[in-house]
Amino acid sequence: MRLREIGMTPKGIKILGFSAVVAVLGAAYSLERDRVGSGMKNAGAVFPGLMGSINSIGRVVIDHREKTLTMVRDSAGNWSMNESDGYSVSAKVADKVMVQLADLNYYESKTKKRSLYDRLHVEDPKGKESRAHKIQVFDSKGIKLVDLIAGRKRHNLVGVRKQGVYIRKPGNDQTWLAAGELSLETKPSGWLVRKIVDIKEKNILSVVVTHPDGEVLNISKDDPKARNFTLHDIPEGKTLEYETDPDNIAAVVEQLELDDVRKAGYLNFVDDQTTRAEFITRDGLKLVFRVLEKDKGQWAEVKAIANKLDASSNSGKAPVDVAKEINARVNGWIYKLPSFKGSRLMRRMADMVKDKTPKS
C-alpha cells in the first residue's frame, strides 16, 4: 500500500513525526516534574539578611526523629548544649553551620507533592524512619530567624556552588534544591568540644585494669623501643591471640574523645559494677578511669594525678601542670566513650588469649 493511498504525504509524515516528538518530550517532562518538580531555575538567598544577624544568634535547635539537640550561646559568645547538661559546644562548628545557612541560595524548584517528599528526604523530621533534619535558629530575643527542613545532598551543581541540598520550609508544600553546603549533625559528638585526654601510646609505661569481680589485667612496655606491650600473668597453656591486643588498651588515651557527656551524678559508680583503669606514663603522670556500662555503652569518670612533681613531659610541661590542665577540663563531668575505645577497657583475659598450638 502506498502512502498517498492512505492520505500520508512526506510533509504529513514530518508533521506527524514532530507531533510525536513533542508528545514524547511532553510526557518525559511531565514524568520528570512528577519526580522532582517543575525544575524552574531560581536565585536569591534562602534566608536574606541572616549573615548580618549571625552575631545576634542565641539558640539553635536540631530535630531528627525522636532526638532534639539544643545549642545556646551566652552574652560572651560561648556555646553550650542543653541536652548534655550545658557542656561546651565547639564555636567553630556552630559558626560554620550558621554561615552555611546564610550562604544557601535557591537553585531550582522541585515537587509540591507530599508523596514524593521522602525521595528528597524532606518529609516530617519527627517520623520514625525519617531521614529529614529540621533546624531552627533564634536570636538572643527569641525571634525565629530560620525554620528549615533539610534533606538529601546533591553534588556537581552548575555554577559557583558545586554542593546542594534539598530543602523545604515547614508549612510550605514547595520543595527546593538549594545551592550551598549544609552539614547538620544529629549526635552530640558532632557539636561538642570532644577532647578528653590525648596521651600518645608511646608515652605509656603501664596499664592496670581491675574489673568489679577482682580480675586484673596488667600490661606494660618497659623498653619504649619494644614492638608491643606485654600482657602479664597469662595462664599456663595459653598465649596471646593477637600481639596488638595489649597495645590497643594502652592506646585508649591517645586522642580520646567523647561521644556524649553529662554532669557528675548522672550515674552512680558503685564499686561492684565499676571497672577501674590506671594508666602510668613514662614521665610520671597517672590517669585514673572509673568505667561503668550503661545501655551497651561505656561511661567514664576521669582524674589525672602527677606522680613526679619535678619531671617534665614530652610536651615540655611538668606532669603536675598537665594534670591540672586535664582536671580543669574533666572535673565534674562523666563521659560516654566511643565504643571502639570504651570496649577495650572492658576486655578480660579470656578475650585476649587462646590455647597454645601443640608442637608437631
C-alpha positions in Angstrom: 0.0 0.0 0.0 1.3 3.4 -1.0 1.4 6.3 1.5 -0.6 8.5 -0.8 -3.4 5.9 -0.8 -3.9 6.4 2.9 -3.6 10.1 2.8 0.0 10.2 4.1 2.4 12.7 2.3 6.0 13.2 3.2 5.0 16.6 4.6 2.4 14.9 6.7 4.9 12.3 7.9 7.2 15.2 9.0 4.3 16.9 10.9 3.3 13.6 12.5 6.9 12.9 13.4 7.3 16.3 15.0 4.0 15.9 16.9 5.1 12.5 18.2 8.4 14.0 19.4 6.6 16.8 21.2 4.2 14.3 22.8 7.2 12.2 24.0 9.0 15.2 25.3 5.9 16.4 27.0 5.4 13.0 28.6 9.0 13.0 29.7 8.7 16.5 31.2 5.5 15.5 33.0 7.2 12.4 34.4 10.3 14.4 35.5 8.0 17.0 37.1 6.2 14.3 39.0 9.6 13.1 40.1 11.3 16.2 41.3 9.1 19.2 40.5 8.9 22.0 37.8 12.7 22.3 37.5 12.4 26.1 37.2 15.6 27.9 37.9 15.6 30.4 40.8 18.1 32.6 42.6 18.3 34.5 45.8 19.2 33.8 49.4 17.0 31.3 51.3 17.4 33.5 54.4 18.1 37.0 53.3 19.8 39.1 56.0 20.8 36.1 58.1 24.5 36.9 57.6 24.1 40.3 59.1 22.3 38.7 62.1 24.8 36.0 62.9 26.3 37.8 65.9 22.9 38.1 67.5 22.0 34.4 67.3 21.2 32.9 70.7 19.8 29.5 70.2 19.9 26.6 67.6 17.5 23.6 67.7 18.0 20.4 65.6 15.2 17.8 65.4 15.6 14.4 63.9 13.2 11.5 64.6 12.9 11.4 68.4 16.1 13.3 69.1 16.5 17.0 69.8 19.7 19.0 70.2 19.6 22.5 71.6 22.6 24.7 71.4 22.6 28.1 73.2 25.0 31.0 73.1 25.5 33.3 76.1 26.3 37.0 76.0 30.0 36.3 75.9 29.6 34.2 72.7 30.2 30.8 74.4 28.1 27.9 73.1 26.8 25.0 75.1 24.3 22.1 74.7 21.3 21.7 76.9 20.9 18.0 76.4 24.5 17.5 77.6 24.0 19.4 80.8 25.5 22.6 79.4 28.8 21.2 78.2 30.8 23.3 75.8 29.9 23.3 72.1 32.6 24.0 69.5 32.2 27.6 68.4 33.9 26.6 65.2 31.2 24.0 64.4 28.3 26.2 65.4 29.6 29.3 63.5 30.2 27.1 60.4 26.6 25.9 60.3 25.3 29.5 60.7 27.4 30.7 57.8 26.3 27.7 55.7 22.6 28.6 56.3 23.3 32.2 55.4 25.0 31.1 52.2 22.2 28.9 50.9 20.6 30.1 47.7 17.6 28.9 45.8 18.7 26.9 42.8 15.8 25.0 41.4 12.1 24.5 42.4 11.1 20.9 43.0 8.0 18.9 43.8 5.0 20.1 45.9 3.7 16.5 46.2 3.9 15.2 49.7 4.1 11.7 48.4 7.4 12.5 46.9 9.0 14.2 49.9 10.7 11.1 51.1 12.7 10.8 47.9 14.3 14.2 48.7 14.5 13.4 52.4 12.3 16.4 53.3 9.4 14.5 54.9 8.3 15.0 58.5 11.6 15.1 60.5 9.8 13.6 63.5 8.8 10.4 61.6 10.2 7.1 63.0 12.1 6.4 59.8 12.6 9.9 58.7 15.8 11.0 57.0 15.0 14.7 57.2 16.5 17.2 59.7 14.8 20.3 61.0 16.8 23.3 62.1 15.5 26.4 63.9 17.6 29.4 64.7 16.6 32.1 67.1 18.2 35.4 68.0 19.0 36.4 71.6 15.5 37.8 72.0 13.8 34.6 70.9 12.9 35.8 67.4 13.0 32.9 64.9 15.4 33.6 62.1 15.5 30.2 60.5 12.9 27.4 60.2 14.0 24.8 57.7 13.8 21.1 56.8 17.0 19.9 55.2 17.2 16.7 53.2 19.4 14.9 50.7 22.5 16.4 49.4 23.4 17.0 45.7 26.8 17.3 44.1 28.3 18.7 41.0 25.8 21.6 40.5 26.4 24.0 37.7 27.7 27.3 39.0 30.0 28.7 41.7 28.4 26.5 44.4 29.0 22.9 43.4 27.2 21.4 46.5 23.5 21.5 47.0 20.8 20.3 49.4 17.1 19.7 49.1 15.0 21.8 51.4 11.5 22.7 52.5 10.2 25.3 54.8 7.7 23.9 57.4 4.1 24.8 56.5 5.0 25.2 52.8 4.4 22.4 50.3 7.1 23.7 47.9 10.4 21.9 47.9 13.7 23.3 46.5 17.2 22.4 45.5 19.3 24.9 47.3 22.9 25.7 46.2 25.4 25.6 49.1 26.7 23.2 51.7 24.8 22.3 54.8 26.0 19.8 57.4 23.6 19.2 60.3 24.9 16.7 62.9 22.3 14.9 65.0 24.7 13.4 67.5 26.1 15.4 70.4 29.6 14.5 69.3 29.1 16.4 66.1 28.7 19.7 68.1 30.5 19.3 71.4 34.2 20.1 72.2 35.2 16.4 72.1 38.7 16.2 73.6 39.0 14.3 76.9 42.7 13.5 77.0 45.5 12.9 74.5 48.5 10.9 75.7 50.4 9.1 73.0 50.7 5.3 73.2 54.5 5.5 73.0 54.5 7.6 76.3 52.5 4.9 78.2 54.6 2.8 80.6 51.9 0.5 82.1 48.2 0.0 82.4 46.3 -1.9 85.1 42.6 -2.7 84.6 40.7 -4.0 87.6 37.3 -5.5 87.0 34.4 -5.4 89.6 34.9 -9.1 90.3 38.6 -8.6 91.1 40.1 -9.8 87.8 43.1 -7.8 86.9 44.8 -7.2 83.6 48.4 -5.9 83.8 50.2 -4.7 80.7 53.5 -2.8 80.3 56.3 -1.8 78.0 59.5 -1.2 79.9 61.5 -0.6 76.8 59.9 2.2 74.7 61.6 0.6 71.6 59.9 -2.7 72.1 57.4 -3.6 69.4 54.5 -4.5 71.6 53.2 -4.2 75.2 53.3 -7.3 77.3 50.3 -8.8 78.9 51.4 -10.3 82.3 50.2 -13.4 84.1 48.9 -15.2 81.1 47.6 -18.6 82.3 49.7 -21.7 81.6 48.9 -23.3 78.3 47.6 -20.0 76.9 49.1 -17.4 74.6 48.0 -14.1 73.2 45.6 -14.4 70.3 46.7 -11.1 68.8 50.0 -9.4 69.7 48.4 -6.0 69.3 45.6 -6.5 71.9 47.6 -5.0 74.8 48.7 -2.2 72.5 45.1 -1.3 71.8 44.4 -1.0 75.6 47.4 1.3 76.0 46.2 3.4 73.1 42.8 4.2 74.6 44.1 7.5 76.0 45.6 8.6 72.7 43.2 11.2 71.1 40.4 10.1 73.4 37.3 12.0 72.5 33.7 11.9 73.9 30.6 10.6 72.2 28.4 12.4 74.9 28.8 13.9 78.3 26.8 14.6 81.5 27.4 16.2 84.8 28.9 14.1 87.6 26.0 12.4 89.4 24.3 11.3 86.2 25.4 7.8 87.0 26.3 6.1 90.3 29.8 4.5 90.0 29.2 1.8 92.6 32.3 -0.4 93.3 30.7 -3.7 92.5 29.8 -2.5 89.0 32.7 -0.3 88.2 35.9 -1.1 86.2 39.0 0.8 87.2 41.8 1.5 84.7 45.1 3.2 85.7 47.4 4.5 83.0 51.0 5.4 84.1 53.1 7.5 81.7 56.9 7.5 81.4 57.1 11.0 82.7 55.1 10.4 85.9 51.5 11.1 85.1 48.7 8.8 86.2 45.3 8.8 84.6 42.5 7.0 86.6 39.4 5.9 84.8 36.3 4.6 86.6 34.1 3.0 83.9 30.5 1.9 84.1 28.5 0.2 81.3 25.1 1.6 80.5 22.8 0.7 77.6 25.7 -1.2 75.9 28.0 1.8 76.1 30.8 2.8 78.4 30.7 5.9 80.6 33.9 7.1 82.4 34.9 9.4 85.2 38.5 10.7 84.6 41.1 12.0 87.0 44.8 13.0 86.5 47.5 12.7 89.2 51.1 13.8 88.9 53.3 11.1 90.4 56.5 13.0 89.7 56.2 16.7 90.5 59.6 17.8 89.2 59.7 15.8 85.9 59.0 17.2 82.5 56.7 15.5 80.0 57.2 15.0 76.3 55.1 18.1 75.7 57.6 20.2 77.7 55.2 20.7 80.6 55.7 19.3 84.1 53.3 16.4 84.9 51.7 18.5 87.6 50.8 21.1 85.1 49.5 18.5 82.6 47.4 17.0 85.4 46.0 20.5 86.3 45.1 21.1 82.7 43.3 17.8 82.3 41.5 18.0 85.6 40.3 21.6 84.8 38.6 20.1 81.7 37.2 16.8 83.2 36.3 17.6 86.8 32.6 17.5 87.4 31.8 15.5 84.2 31.4 11.9 83.1 32.0 11.0 79.5 30.4 8.5 77.2 33.3 6.9 75.4 33.4 5.9 71.7 32.6 2.2 71.6 35.9 1.2 69.9 37.8 2.8 72.8 35.5 2.0 75.8 35.1 -1.6 74.9 38.9 -2.1 75.2 38.7 -1.2 78.9 36.1 -4.0 79.5 38.2 -6.7 78.0 39.0 -9.8 80.0 42.0 -12.2 80.0 39.8 -14.8 78.3 39.0 -12.3 75.5 42.7 -11.9 74.7 44.2 -15.4 74.9 43.9 -18.7 73.1 45.3 -22.2 73.6 48.9 -22.7 72.6 49.2 -24.6 69.4 50.7 -28.1 70.1 54.1 -28.6 68.5 54.0 -31.2 65.7 
